[in-house]
Amino acid sequence: MNDTVVVIYSGGMDSFTLLHLARARGLKVNALSFNYGQRHVRELQVASEVCRAEGIPHKVIDIRAMNEVMSGSALTSDVDVPEGHYEEDSMKTTVVPNRNMILLSLATGYAVTVGAGAVWYGAHGGDHAIYPDCRPEFVEKMDAVCRVANYQPVAIDAPFMAMDKGQILAEGLKLGLDYRHTWTCYNGGERACGRCGSCVERLEAFAANGVVDPVPYQSLS
């Protein structure tokens, strides 16, 4: 059995939990992050700090040149980040065209390079309403393709696919994880905005688990 995996690690709370879940299961982890021009680039800084502190091999790949064919998202373009919940139609402006197909393809190439048998990424049930590339049918088809795209088959796995963010956080809390070492907010700054879809969902997850989010927020009054 191949016990080496590539974890796509953004620096957010879902991928932070995923990274540590893989290690808790005894897997050898290679973390892979992408700079695609996201305005919340602080998450990459957090990811690097975590991997450096824990001795996890970590690569950050600069794919900002791809913005010419991946433009139009509030995460990468000069478009206002919408406020509210992910189930609201306005959140579709945060979709980066074809992002996960591109990232998973690159991660699969890296998996072949390091001899990993699988790529893990943090798609979950709360993403299904807005993001087509986080839905089960997408994962199933990417898994099928990546198993035959190279001489070495690579599986695509989304362990949180049937979970919401509150359940993911519960798993992380069981592992004793410190979520101060994550960044979720779509906006830049020293403090999370507390109003974008990513912040709203995160705050709901902490409330559902009866714990206080340790990252600093702007005043929400």
N, C-alpha and C positions, 0 to 999 in steps of 0.2 A: 504494500500500500504506500502511495506517495503522500508523505506527511508535510510537504511544503506547499504553501499557498501564497498568492499575491492578493493583498487586501487593498482595494482602492480606498484611500484614506484622505478625506477632505479636511479633517480637523473639526468637523461638527460632532454633535453628540451621538448620532447614529453610527457613524463610521468609527468613532472612538470606542463605542461599546463593541462593535464588530471586531475591531483589532484585538481587544482584550479577550473577547470570547474565543477567538481562534487560538490565542496563546493558552487560555485556560483548558482548551481541549487538547493541548500538547502538540499543536501544529507549529512548524517553523514558518514564521511570517516575514514576508518582504512587503513593506508598505510602499505604495505608489500614489503620488499626488500629482495634480495637474494645475498649471496656471493657464487658464483659458481666457484671462482678462476679466475675471469676476471682480466686481467692485468690493466684495467682502474678502479681499485677499488676506486679511488678517487670519483667516482660518488656516492658511498655509503656514504662517509663522507659528501658530499654535501646534500644528501637526509636526513641524520640524523639531520644536522644543520637546514634545512628548517622546518622539522616536529617539532623539539624542539622549534624553534622560534615562530611557529604558533600554538603550542598546539595540534598538530594532533597525535593521537595514532599511534605508528610506531614500527613495528617489523622487525628485520633483521635476516634472517634464514641462517645459515651456511650449505651449501650443497656441500662443496668442496670435500667431500668423493666420490661424484658421478662422479668426473672427470675420474675415472677409466673406466667408461662406457660412457663418453661423451667427449672423447679426440679427438685431431686432428684439432681443430679450432685454428685460429690465435689469438683468444681472450683468450684462456685458455692454450695453449701449446707453446712450444718454436719454434714458426713459425713466420716468419716476417709478420707484418701487411701490407697488400697491400695498395698502394696509388692509388688514382683515384676515379672514380664515381661508384655508386652502380650498374649501368647497365652493367659495365664491368664484364666479366666472372671471372676475378681474384678475385673478391669480394666474391666468393663462399667459399673461405678459412675462412671467418668470420662466417660461419654457425656453431653453436654449436648443435651437434646432439640431436634432440628431445627436445630442451630446453623449448619451450613454452608449450608443452604438459605436461612436468614435473612441470613447474612453475604454470600453471593454475590448475593442479590437487592439488598441495599443497595449492594454494590460495583458491580453492573451499573448502578444508577441514577447512581452517581457517574461511572462510565465514560461514560455518555451526556452528563453535565454537562461533563466535561473533554474530550470528543471522542475518547476512547480506543476502540480496536477490540477490546480483549480484557481479561478479568480473569484474572490468574494466581493460583493458590493452591497451597500446598505439600503436598497429599495425596500419600502415597507407599505403596509396597507393604507396608511394615510396619504400616500402619494398617488394612489390609483385614480382619484377623481380628476387630477390636473395633468399628470405626467404619463403619456403613453409608454415611455421607455422605462417605466417602473412597474408595469403591469405583468401579471403572470405569463400571459401569452408571449410577451416580448422576451422575457427571461428564458422561457422554454425554447424559443426559436434561436436565440443567441447561443444557448447551450448546445443545441444540435449542430449549429454551424461551426462553433469553435472546437467541437470534438473531432471534426473532419477537415479543418482548415490547414492543419500541419501534420507532419509525421507523428508528432507527439500530441495525443488528444488532451485538450484542456477543458475542464468543466466550468460552467458559469453558474455560480451559486448565490442566491439571495436569501440567507437564513432568516431574515425578518419579514419575508414576503406576506405572511399571514398575521403579522402583528401590527399594532398601532404604536405611536411614539411613547405612550404611557407604559405599554408592556415592554418596549425596548429598554426604557429607563429602569423599569423594575428589574430586568435581567442585569443591568449594569450595577444597580445598587446591591444586588445579591453578591456581585463580584467585588464589592467594596470600592468601586471607582469614584474618583474625585472629579466632578464635572466642571470644576474651575478651569480645568485644562482643555476646554473646548470652546468653540466659537460658532454660533448659529446665525446671528443677525445678518440679514442681507445688506444692511447699510454699514458703511465704515464708521469709525469713531472709537473712542475709548470706552464707551458704554453702549450696550445693546439698546436698540430703539424701543423694543417692547410692543411695537405696533405692526411690523411687517408680518406676513403669513408665517414665516419661519419662527419668529419670536412668539407669536400667539400660540402656535402649536407646542412649542417648547414649554411655555409657561403652563399650558393646560396639562402637559405630561407631569410636570413637577407637582401641580396641585392634585392630580389624580393619585399620586403616590404619597401625598401628605408631607412633602418635604419642600424646603425653600431652595430655589435656584441660586447657586453660589456666585454666578457671574453678575457684574454690576449692570444696572439698567438706568436709563434716563428716567426722570420723573414721569409717571404715567397719569398724573392728575390733570 
